[in-house]
Amino acid sequence: MARPSKLGDSEIQAWLDKHPGWERVGNALSRQYKLKDFASAMAFAVKIGMAAEKKDHHPDLEVGWGRLRASWSTHDAGGITTLDIEMAEATDTFA
């Protein structure tokens, strides 16, 4: 399967402008979610992980009590691709 290519800065910014809560951190799209407790954060992480496995595209996740940060980047493309945008939008639907 061909991997998508890195998006340009203007494409990334246009997406960010339409998706509050997300930010660009280095070469990744990143967002922190507030949840009611640790169990909710872990359940959210599992949902993201299952979707990531189906796409063979894996985020960096940081889980703590009542919070989860998801960061999406396509490392082999050297930055943010359409796959990261697709998965970031999917992550929002799980929240």
Biopython code that builds the backbone (N, CA, C, O; Angstrom):
import numpy as np
from Bio.PDB.StructureBuilder import StructureBuilder

atoms = [
    (1, "MET", "N", (0.837, -1.174, 0.000)),
    (1, "MET", "CA", (0.000, 0.000, 0.000)),
    (1, "MET", "C", (0.885, 1.242, 0.000)),
    (1, "MET", "O", (1.787, 1.370, 0.828)),
    (2, "ALA", "N", (0.624, 2.146, -0.926)),
    (2, "ALA", "CA", (1.409, 3.375, -1.011)),
    (2, "ALA", "C", (1.034, 4.301, 0.149)),
    (2, "ALA", "O", (-0.141, 4.489, 0.465)),
    (3, "ARG", "N", (2.054, 4.863, 0.761)),
    (3, "ARG", "CA", (1.821, 5.789, 1.867)),
    (3, "ARG", "C", (1.620, 7.187, 1.292)),
    (3, "ARG", "O", (2.207, 7.530, 0.266)),
    (4, "PRO", "N", (0.785, 8.000, 1.958)),
    (4, "PRO", "CA", (0.561, 9.362, 1.463)),
    (4, "PRO", "C", (1.786, 10.244, 1.662)),
    (4, "PRO", "O", (2.641, 9.966, 2.503)),
    (5, "SER", "N", (1.856, 11.320, 0.865)),
    (5, "SER", "CA", (2.972, 12.248, 1.018)),
    (5, "SER", "C", (2.652, 13.362, 1.997)),
    (5, "SER", "O", (1.495, 13.651, 2.302)),
    (6, "LYS", "N", (3.701, 13.962, 2.466)),
    (6, "LYS", "CA", (3.628, 15.041, 3.444)),
    (6, "LYS", "C", (2.834, 16.219, 2.872)),
    (6, "LYS", "O", (3.009, 16.596, 1.714)),
    (7, "LEU", "N", (1.964, 16.789, 3.702)),
    (7, "LEU", "CA", (1.173, 17.950, 3.300)),
    (7, "LEU", "C", (1.977, 19.233, 3.477)),
    (7, "LEU", "O", (2.908, 19.293, 4.281)),
    (8, "GLY", "N", (1.606, 20.248, 2.719)),
    (8, "GLY", "CA", (2.243, 21.555, 2.844)),
    (8, "GLY", "C", (1.699, 22.314, 4.049)),
    (8, "GLY", "O", (0.633, 21.995, 4.574)),
    (9, "ASP", "N", (2.445, 23.314, 4.471)),
    (9, "ASP", "CA", (2.059, 24.115, 5.634)),
    (9, "ASP", "C", (0.683, 24.743, 5.477)),
    (9, "ASP", "O", (-0.095, 24.759, 6.431)),
    (10, "SER", "N", (0.366, 25.259, 4.299)),
    (10, "SER", "CA", (-0.936, 25.920, 4.098)),
    (10, "SER", "C", (-2.087, 24.923, 4.193)),
    (10, "SER", "O", (-3.152, 25.262, 4.710)),
    (11, "GLU", "N", (-1.892, 23.709, 3.706)),
    (11, "GLU", "CA", (-2.932, 22.679, 3.813)),
    (11, "GLU", "C", (-3.175, 22.295, 5.273)),
    (11, "GLU", "O", (-4.315, 22.126, 5.704)),
    (12, "ILE", "N", (-2.094, 22.164, 6.011)),
    (12, "ILE", "CA", (-2.198, 21.806, 7.428)),
    (12, "ILE", "C", (-2.889, 22.926, 8.193)),
    (12, "ILE", "O", (-3.774, 22.666, 9.008)),
    (13, "GLN", "N", (-2.492, 24.171, 7.938)),
    (13, "GLN", "CA", (-3.095, 25.300, 8.643)),
    (13, "GLN", "C", (-4.575, 25.430, 8.318)),
    (13, "GLN", "O", (-5.374, 25.744, 9.201)),
    (14, "ALA", "N", (-4.952, 25.196, 7.072)),
    (14, "ALA", "CA", (-6.368, 25.259, 6.685)),
    (14, "ALA", "C", (-7.175, 24.224, 7.472)),
    (14, "ALA", "O", (-8.292, 24.506, 7.905)),
    (15, "TRP", "N", (-6.614, 23.034, 7.656)),
    (15, "TRP", "CA", (-7.301, 22.003, 8.430)),
    (15, "TRP", "C", (-7.392, 22.414, 9.894)),
    (15, "TRP", "O", (-8.451, 22.290, 10.509)),
    (16, "LEU", "N", (-6.292, 22.903, 10.454)),
    (16, "LEU", "CA", (-6.286, 23.326, 11.854)),
    (16, "LEU", "C", (-7.312, 24.430, 12.111)),
    (16, "LEU", "O", (-7.961, 24.443, 13.156)),
    (17, "ASP", "N", (-7.456, 25.340, 11.177)),
    (17, "ASP", "CA", (-8.416, 26.438, 11.325)),
    (17, "ASP", "C", (-9.847, 25.926, 11.458)),
    (17, "ASP", "O", (-10.687, 26.586, 12.068)),
    (18, "LYS", "N", (-10.124, 24.766, 10.897)),
    (18, "LYS", "CA", (-11.469, 24.180, 10.933)),
    (18, "LYS", "C", (-11.655, 23.161, 12.048)),
    (18, "LYS", "O", (-12.753, 22.631, 12.221)),
    (19, "HIS", "N", (-10.609, 22.880, 12.802)),
    (19, "HIS", "CA", (-10.665, 21.841, 13.834)),
    (19, "HIS", "C", (-10.096, 22.359, 15.155)),
    (19, "HIS", "O", (-8.953, 22.068, 15.507)),
    (20, "PRO", "N", (-10.916, 23.136, 15.886)),
    (20, "PRO", "CA", (-10.439, 23.680, 17.154)),
    (20, "PRO", "C", (-10.013, 22.572, 18.118)),
    (20, "PRO", "O", (-10.584, 21.482, 18.140)),
    (21, "GLY", "N", (-9.011, 22.885, 18.898)),
    (21, "GLY", "CA", (-8.491, 21.915, 19.864)),
    (21, "GLY", "C", (-7.236, 21.229, 19.359)),
    (21, "GLY", "O", (-6.387, 20.819, 20.151)),
    (22, "TRP", "N", (-7.116, 21.101, 18.046)),
    (22, "TRP", "CA", (-5.920, 20.485, 17.473)),
    (22, "TRP", "C", (-4.852, 21.551, 17.274)),
    (22, "TRP", "O", (-5.159, 22.712, 17.003)),
    (23, "GLU", "N", (-3.596, 21.143, 17.413)),
    (23, "GLU", "CA", (-2.483, 22.039, 17.176)),
    (23, "GLU", "C", (-1.379, 21.274, 16.479)),
    (23, "GLU", "O", (-1.321, 20.045, 16.507)),
    (24, "ARG", "N", (-0.520, 22.033, 15.862)),
    (24, "ARG", "CA", (0.655, 21.424, 15.242)),
    (24, "ARG", "C", (1.789, 21.499, 16.254)),
    (24, "ARG", "O", (2.145, 22.576, 16.732)),
    (25, "VAL", "N", (2.341, 20.355, 16.567)),
    (25, "VAL", "CA", (3.480, 20.281, 17.480)),
    (25, "VAL", "C", (4.590, 19.576, 16.714)),
    (25, "VAL", "O", (4.563, 18.356, 16.552)),
    (26, "GLY", "N", (5.550, 20.335, 16.253)),
    (26, "GLY", "CA", (6.611, 19.765, 15.422)),
    (26, "GLY", "C", (6.023, 19.236, 14.125)),
    (26, "GLY", "O", (5.393, 19.976, 13.369)),
    (27, "ASN", "N", (6.232, 17.948, 13.872)),
    (27, "ASN", "CA", (5.720, 17.301, 12.657)),
    (27, "ASN", "C", (4.463, 16.494, 12.916)),
    (27, "ASN", "O", (4.200, 15.516, 12.215)),
    (28, "ALA", "N", (3.674, 16.890, 13.923)),
    (28, "ALA", "CA", (2.489, 16.099, 14.280)),
    (28, "ALA", "C", (1.283, 16.990, 14.538)),
    (28, "ALA", "O", (1.408, 18.164, 14.887)),
    (29, "LEU", "N", (0.113, 16.392, 14.355)),
    (29, "LEU", "CA", (-1.139, 16.981, 14.820)),
    (29, "LEU", "C", (-1.365, 16.445, 16.222)),
    (29, "LEU", "O", (-1.267, 15.239, 16.448)),
    (30, "SER", "N", (-1.665, 17.323, 17.161)),
    (30, "SER", "CA", (-1.773, 16.900, 18.549)),
    (30, "SER", "C", (-2.987, 17.551, 19.209)),
    (30, "SER", "O", (-3.327, 18.700, 18.930)),
    (31, "ARG", "N", (-3.624, 16.792, 20.085)),
    (31, "ARG", "CA", (-4.767, 17.321, 20.837)),
    (31, "ARG", "C", (-4.846, 16.624, 22.185)),
    (31, "ARG", "O", (-4.624, 15.418, 22.298)),
    (32, "GLN", "N", (-5.167, 17.410, 23.199)),
    (32, "GLN", "CA", (-5.400, 16.840, 24.526)),
    (32, "GLN", "C", (-6.896, 16.816, 24.788)),
    (32, "GLN", "O", (-7.603, 17.784, 24.507)),
    (33, "TYR", "N", (-7.365, 15.716, 25.323)),
    (33, "TYR", "CA", (-8.765, 15.524, 25.689)),
    (33, "TYR", "C", (-8.866, 15.413, 27.196)),
    (33, "TYR", "O", (-8.019, 14.798, 27.845)),
    (34, "LYS", "N", (-9.911, 16.015, 27.750)),
    (34, "LYS", "CA", (-10.191, 15.870, 29.176)),
    (34, "LYS", "C", (-11.300, 14.834, 29.319)),
    (34, "LYS", "O", (-12.319, 14.892, 28.632)),
    (35, "LEU", "N", (-11.081, 13.888, 30.223)),
    (35, "LEU", "CA", (-12.042, 12.819, 30.458)),
    (35, "LEU", "C", (-12.364, 12.775, 31.942)),
    (35, "LEU", "O", (-11.704, 13.434, 32.746)),
    (36, "LYS", "N", (-13.384, 11.995, 32.307)),
    (36, "LYS", "CA", (-13.838, 12.057, 33.708)),
    (36, "LYS", "C", (-12.929, 11.350, 34.706)),
    (36, "LYS", "O", (-12.923, 11.694, 35.888)),
    (37, "ASP", "N", (-12.157, 10.361, 34.242)),
    (37, "ASP", "CA", (-11.285, 9.635, 35.159)),
    (37, "ASP", "C", (-10.277, 8.804, 34.359)),
    (37, "ASP", "O", (-10.256, 8.845, 33.129)),
    (38, "PHE", "N", (-9.457, 8.064, 35.068)),
    (38, "PHE", "CA", (-8.419, 7.268, 34.416)),
    (38, "PHE", "C", (-9.019, 6.166, 33.548)),
    (38, "PHE", "O", (-8.553, 5.930, 32.433)),
    (39, "ALA", "N", (-10.047, 5.495, 34.052)),
    (39, "ALA", "CA", (-10.662, 4.406, 33.280)),
    (39, "ALA", "C", (-11.217, 4.922, 31.952)),
    (39, "ALA", "O", (-11.108, 4.240, 30.932)),
    (40, "SER", "N", (-11.803, 6.107, 31.955)),
    (40, "SER", "CA", (-12.328, 6.698, 30.713)),
    (40, "SER", "C", (-11.196, 7.021, 29.745)),
    (40, "SER", "O", (-11.331, 6.818, 28.538)),
    (41, "ALA", "N", (-10.086, 7.519, 30.270)),
    (41, "ALA", "CA", (-8.935, 7.820, 29.423)),
    (41, "ALA", "C", (-8.378, 6.539, 28.798)),
    (41, "ALA", "O", (-8.016, 6.525, 27.621)),
    (42, "MET", "N", (-8.311, 5.472, 29.583)),
    (42, "MET", "CA", (-7.809, 4.193, 29.062)),
    (42, "MET", "C", (-8.756, 3.614, 28.015)),
    (42, "MET", "O", (-8.306, 3.091, 26.996)),
    (43, "ALA", "N", (-10.054, 3.703, 28.258)),
    (43, "ALA", "CA", (-11.033, 3.195, 27.289)),
    (43, "ALA", "C", (-10.919, 3.966, 25.971)),
    (43, "ALA", "O", (-11.013, 3.380, 24.893)),
    (44, "PHE", "N", (-10.717, 5.278, 26.068)),
    (44, "PHE", "CA", (-10.533, 6.113, 24.892)),
    (44, "PHE", "C", (-9.268, 5.691, 24.141)),
    (44, "PHE", "O", (-9.272, 5.603, 22.914)),
    (45, "ALA", "N", (-8.195, 5.434, 24.876)),
    (45, "ALA", "CA", (-6.945, 4.992, 24.264)),
    (45, "ALA", "C", (-7.130, 3.670, 23.521)),
    (45, "ALA", "O", (-6.566, 3.481, 22.443)),
    (46, "VAL", "N", (-7.906, 2.764, 24.083)),
    (46, "VAL", "CA", (-8.154, 1.471, 23.432)),
    (46, "VAL", "C", (-8.920, 1.671, 22.128)),
    (46, "VAL", "O", (-8.598, 1.035, 21.124)),
    (47, "LYS", "N", (-9.932, 2.545, 22.124)),
    (47, "LYS", "CA", (-10.683, 2.825, 20.883)),
    (47, "LYS", "C", (-9.754, 3.363, 19.799)),
    (47, "LYS", "O", (-9.805, 2.931, 18.647)),
    (48, "ILE", "N", (-8.906, 4.312, 20.189)),
    (48, "ILE", "CA", (-7.959, 4.881, 19.228)),
    (48, "ILE", "C", (-7.009, 3.792, 18.733)),
    (48, "ILE", "O", (-6.731, 3.701, 17.537)),
    (49, "GLY", "N", (-6.519, 2.977, 19.646)),
    (49, "GLY", "CA", (-5.592, 1.910, 19.285)),
    (49, "GLY", "C", (-6.183, 0.904, 18.318)),
    (49, "GLY", "O", (-5.500, 0.448, 17.401)),
    (50, "MET", "N", (-7.434, 0.557, 18.511)),
    (50, "MET", "CA", (-8.080, -0.410, 17.603)),
    (50, "MET", "C", (-8.236, 0.182, 16.203)),
    (50, "MET", "O", (-8.012, -0.508, 15.208)),
    (51, "ALA", "N", (-8.622, 1.461, 16.121)),
    (51, "ALA", "CA", (-8.738, 2.123, 14.816)),
    (51, "ALA", "C", (-7.364, 2.237, 14.157)),
    (51, "ALA", "O", (-7.236, 2.071, 12.944)),
    (52, "ALA", "N", (-6.342, 2.521, 14.958)),
    (52, "ALA", "CA", (-4.980, 2.640, 14.441)),
    (52, "ALA", "C", (-4.500, 1.313, 13.854)),
    (52, "ALA", "O", (-3.880, 1.291, 12.791)),
    (53, "GLU", "N", (-4.784, 0.220, 14.538)),
    (53, "GLU", "CA", (-4.390, -1.097, 14.028)),
    (53, "GLU", "C", (-5.047, -1.389, 12.686)),
    (53, "GLU", "O", (-4.403, -1.921, 11.782)),
    (54, "LYS", "N", (-6.326, -1.043, 12.550)),
    (54, "LYS", "CA", (-7.030, -1.291, 11.281)),
    (54, "LYS", "C", (-6.396, -0.530, 10.123)),
    (54, "LYS", "O", (-6.393, -1.009, 8.989)),
    (55, "LYS", "N", (-5.863, 0.649, 10.406)),
    (55, "LYS", "CA", (-5.244, 1.477, 9.365)),
    (55, "LYS", "C", (-3.732, 1.264, 9.269)),
    (55, "LYS", "O", (-3.086, 1.821, 8.381)),
    (56, "ASP", "N", (-3.167, 0.467, 10.170)),
    (56, "ASP", "CA", (-1.725, 0.283, 10.250)),
    (56, "ASP", "C", (-1.021, 1.638, 10.328)),
    (56, "ASP", "O", (-0.033, 1.898, 9.642)),
    (57, "HIS", "N", (-1.581, 2.495, 11.201)),
    (57, "HIS", "CA", (-1.043, 3.845, 11.398)),
    (57, "HIS", "C", (-1.244, 4.194, 12.866)),
    (57, "HIS", "O", (-2.377, 4.283, 13.338)),
    (58, "HIS", "N", (-0.159, 4.388, 13.576)),
    (58, "HIS", "CA", (-0.216, 4.421, 15.038)),
    (58, "HIS", "C", (0.206, 5.770, 15.602)),
    (58, "HIS", "O", (1.239, 6.314, 15.213)),
    (59, "PRO", "N", (-0.592, 6.312, 16.518)),
    (59, "PRO", "CA", (-0.274, 7.600, 17.119)),
    (59, "PRO", "C", (0.634, 7.439, 18.333)),
    (59, "PRO", "O", (0.890, 6.333, 18.809)),
    (60, "ASP", "N", (1.105, 8.573, 18.808)),
    (60, "ASP", "CA", (1.703, 8.623, 20.131)),
    (60, "ASP", "C", (0.569, 8.998, 21.070)),
    (60, "ASP", "O", (-0.131, 9.983, 20.837)),
    (61, "LEU", "N", (0.384, 8.229, 22.120)),
    (61, "LEU", "CA", (-0.657, 8.494, 23.110)),
    (61, "LEU", "C", (-0.015, 8.698, 24.472)),
    (61, "LEU", "O", (0.877, 7.950, 24.873)),
    (62, "GLU", "N", (-0.484, 9.723, 25.176)),
    (62, "GLU", "CA", (-0.080, 9.958, 26.554)),
    (62, "GLU", "C", (-1.354, 9.914, 27.383)),
    (62, "GLU", "O", (-2.271, 10.706, 27.165)),
    (63, "VAL", "N", (-1.410, 8.994, 28.329)),
    (63, "VAL", "CA", (-2.612, 8.806, 29.137)),
    (63, "VAL", "C", (-2.296, 9.131, 30.583)),
    (63, "VAL", "O", (-1.266, 8.719, 31.116)),
    (64, "GLY", "N", (-3.195, 9.877, 31.212)),
    (64, "GLY", "CA", (-3.080, 10.185, 32.634)),
    (64, "GLY", "C", (-4.475, 10.216, 33.238)),
    (64, "GLY", "O", (-5.461, 9.953, 32.550)),
    (65, "TRP", "N", (-4.555, 10.534, 34.513)),
    (65, "TRP", "CA", (-5.855, 10.572, 35.174)),
    (65, "TRP", "C", (-6.681, 11.684, 34.548)),
    (65, "TRP", "O", (-6.341, 12.862, 34.654)),
    (66, "GLY", "N", (-7.776, 11.294, 33.891)),
    (66, "GLY", "CA", (-8.704, 12.255, 33.308)),
    (66, "GLY", "C", (-8.200, 12.984, 32.079)),
    (66, "GLY", "O", (-8.740, 14.028, 31.712)),
    (67, "ARG", "N", (-7.177, 12.451, 31.440)),
    (67, "ARG", "CA", (-6.669, 13.123, 30.237)),
    (67, "ARG", "C", (-6.002, 12.134, 29.286)),
    (67, "ARG", "O", (-5.501, 11.084, 29.689)),
    (68, "LEU", "N", (-6.015, 12.506, 28.022)),
    (68, "LEU", "CA", (-5.310, 11.744, 26.992)),
    (68, "LEU", "C", (-4.849, 12.737, 25.933)),
    (68, "LEU", "O", (-5.622, 13.590, 25.497)),
    (69, "ARG", "N", (-3.611, 12.628, 25.528)),
    (69, "ARG", "CA", (-3.095, 13.412, 24.408)),
    (69, "ARG", "C", (-2.791, 12.448, 23.278)),
    (69, "ARG", "O", (-2.081, 11.458, 23.451)),
    (70, "ALA", "N", (-3.354, 12.765, 22.101)),
    (70, "ALA", "CA", (-3.091, 11.979, 20.895)),
    (70, "ALA", "C", (-2.287, 12.837, 19.929)),
    (70, "ALA", "O", (-2.606, 14.007, 19.715)),
    (71, "SER", "N", (-1.254, 12.260, 19.353)),
    (71, "SER", "CA", (-0.428, 12.945, 18.359)),
    (71, "SER", "C", (-0.279, 12.042, 17.145)),
    (71, "SER", "O", (0.137, 10.889, 17.250)),
    (72, "TRP", "N", (-0.626, 12.589, 16.003)),
    (72, "TRP", "CA", (-0.580, 11.838, 14.748)),
    (72, "TRP", "C", (0.484, 12.420, 13.824)),
    (72, "TRP", "O", (0.525, 13.631, 13.609)),
    (73, "SER", "N", (1.333, 11.573, 13.282)),
    (73, "SER", "CA", (2.352, 11.961, 12.316)),
    (73, "SER", "C", (2.712, 10.737, 11.479)),
    (73, "SER", "O", (2.687, 9.607, 11.966)),
    (74, "THR", "N", (3.042, 10.978, 10.232)),
    (74, "THR", "CA", (3.490, 9.883, 9.365)),
    (74, "THR", "C", (5.009, 9.964, 9.293)),
    (74, "THR", "O", (5.571, 10.735, 8.515)),
    (75, "HIS", "N", (5.655, 9.158, 10.112)),
    (75, "HIS", "CA", (7.110, 9.257, 10.267)),
    (75, "HIS", "C", (7.859, 8.996, 8.961)),
    (75, "HIS", "O", (8.839, 9.679, 8.664)),
    (76, "ASP", "N", (7.404, 8.006, 8.173)),
    (76, "ASP", "CA", (8.137, 7.714, 6.942)),
    (76, "ASP", "C", (7.957, 8.799, 5.887)),
    (76, "ASP", "O", (8.729, 8.850, 4.929)),
    (77, "ALA", "N", (6.946, 9.676, 6.038)),
    (77, "ALA", "CA", (6.771, 10.809, 5.125)),
    (77, "ALA", "C", (7.457, 12.061, 5.680)),
    (77, "ALA", "O", (7.613, 13.055, 4.970)),
    (78, "GLY", "N", (7.857, 12.007, 6.932)),
    (78, "GLY", "CA", (8.542, 13.139, 7.539)),
    (78, "GLY", "C", (7.621, 14.252, 8.010)),
    (78, "GLY", "O", (8.047, 15.399, 8.148)),
    (79, "GLY", "N", (6.358, 13.918, 8.258)),
    (79, "GLY", "CA", (5.442, 14.956, 8.738)),
    (79, "GLY", "C", (3.996, 14.530, 8.661)),
    (79, "GLY", "O", (3.670, 13.346, 8.749)),
    (80, "ILE", "N", (3.138, 15.511, 8.496)),
    (80, "ILE", "CA", (1.692, 15.313, 8.524)),
    (80, "ILE", "C", (1.184, 15.011, 7.119)),
    (80, "ILE", "O", (1.531, 15.698, 6.158)),
    (81, "THR", "N", (0.352, 13.967, 7.015)),
    (81, "THR", "CA", (-0.228, 13.557, 5.735)),
    (81, "THR", "C", (-1.755, 13.492, 5.870)),
    (81, "THR", "O", (-2.310, 13.727, 6.943)),
    (82, "THR", "N", (-2.406, 13.172, 4.767)),
    (82, "THR", "CA", (-3.863, 13.001, 4.800)),
    (82, "THR", "C", (-4.271, 11.874, 5.739)),
    (82, "THR", "O", (-5.365, 11.906, 6.303)),
    (83, "LEU", "N", (-3.421, 10.894, 5.912)),
    (83, "LEU", "CA", (-3.713, 9.797, 6.832)),
    (83, "LEU", "C", (-3.793, 10.311, 8.274)),
    (83, "LEU", "O", (-4.637, 9.862, 9.050)),
    (84, "ASP", "N", (-2.923, 11.240, 8.623)),
    (84, "ASP", "CA", (-2.967, 11.827, 9.972)),
    (84, "ASP", "C", (-4.240, 12.639, 10.178)),
    (84, "ASP", "O", (-4.852, 12.594, 11.245)),
    (85, "ILE", "N", (-4.629, 13.373, 9.156)),
    (85, "ILE", "CA", (-5.869, 14.156, 9.235)),
    (85, "ILE", "C", (-7.069, 13.220, 9.387)),
    (85, "ILE", "O", (-7.951, 13.461, 10.211)),
    (86, "GLU", "N", (-7.094, 12.168, 8.599)),
    (86, "GLU", "CA", (-8.184, 11.192, 8.690)),
    (86, "GLU", "C", (-8.275, 10.585, 10.088)),
    (86, "GLU", "O", (-9.365, 10.448, 10.644)),
    (87, "MET", "N", (-7.133, 10.227, 10.644)),
    (87, "MET", "CA", (-7.135, 9.604, 11.962)),
    (87, "MET", "C", (-7.408, 10.610, 13.079)),
    (87, "MET", "O", (-8.011, 10.253, 14.091)),
    (88, "ALA", "N", (-6.980, 11.849, 12.915)),
    (88, "ALA", "CA", (-7.310, 12.884, 13.895)),
    (88, "ALA", "C", (-8.822, 13.108, 13.927)),
    (88, "ALA", "O", (-9.404, 13.253, 15.002)),
    (89, "GLU", "N", (-9.447, 13.135, 12.777)),
    (89, "GLU", "CA", (-10.904, 13.296, 12.723)),
    (89, "GLU", "C", (-11.603, 12.087, 13.329)),
    (89, "GLU", "O", (-12.621, 12.239, 14.004)),
    (90, "ALA", "N", (-11.080, 10.904, 13.104)),
    (90, "ALA", "CA", (-11.641, 9.707, 13.715)),
    (90, "ALA", "C", (-11.500, 9.770, 15.229)),
    (90, "ALA", "O", (-12.413, 9.384, 15.960)),
    (91, "THR", "N", (-10.353, 10.257, 15.700)),
    (91, "THR", "CA", (-10.138, 10.386, 17.145)),
    (91, "THR", "C", (-11.197, 11.287, 17.756)),
    (91, "THR", "O", (-11.715, 10.987, 18.832)),
    (92, "ASP", "N", (-11.527, 12.381, 17.091)),
    (92, "ASP", "CA", (-12.574, 13.273, 17.601)),
    (92, "ASP", "C", (-13.913, 12.552, 17.707)),
    (92, "ASP", "O", (-14.676, 12.807, 18.639)),
    (93, "THR", "N", (-14.206, 11.670, 16.782)),
    (93, "THR", "CA", (-15.498, 10.971, 16.845)),
    (93, "THR", "C", (-15.560, 10.004, 18.034)),
    (93, "THR", "O", (-16.640, 9.738, 18.560)),
    (94, "PHE", "N", (-14.403, 9.479, 18.456)),
    (94, "PHE", "CA", (-14.374, 8.590, 19.602)),
    (94, "PHE", "C", (-14.549, 9.338, 20.926)),
    (94, "PHE", "O", (-14.996, 8.769, 21.922)),
    (95, "ALA", "N", (-14.186, 10.629, 20.916)),
    (95, "ALA", "CA", (-14.261, 11.438, 22.144)),
    (95, "ALA", "C", (-15.722, 11.654, 22.512)),
    (95, "ALA", "O", (-16.016, 12.308, 23.512)),
]
sb = StructureBuilder()
sb.init_structure("model")
sb.init_model(0)
sb.init_chain("A")
sb.init_seg("    ")
for serial, (resi, resn, name, xyz) in enumerate(atoms, 1):
    if name == "N":
        sb.init_residue(resn, " ", resi, " ")
    sb.init_atom(name, np.array(xyz, "f"), 0.0, 1.0, " ", f" {name:<3s}", serial, name[0])
structure = sb.get_structure()
